[in-house]
Amino acid sequence: MTPLEELAARCIWWEKPEVSLRDRNRFLAYAMNRCSWEDIPVLESHFSTAEFSEALEHASPGIMNSRSWNYWHLRLGHEPVPPLPVKKIV
């Protein structure tokens, strides 16, 4: 397995890495929430700043916690930090 596939297996443990990696925005949202400091260089070697920003913009409710949400927005220079996405029950 490649380092990115290993990261995918740890971040989205209930799916095969090849399935997790099919949806870049979803994978990155999970990875940005669950990765360790040691995993960040692996992510940065495969994805651009624009791709990280796009993943934040399209993050589904419930994937990221507030700490990760704030960290990545500030790290990418997206201020002010918007509220976390919320699930809407209709």
Protein Blocks (a to p, Z undefined) as FASTA:
>chain_A
ZZklmmmmmmmmmbcfklmmmmmmlmmmmmmmmmcfklmmmmmmmpcfklmmmmmmmoce
hkacfklmmmmmmmnopacdddddddddZZ
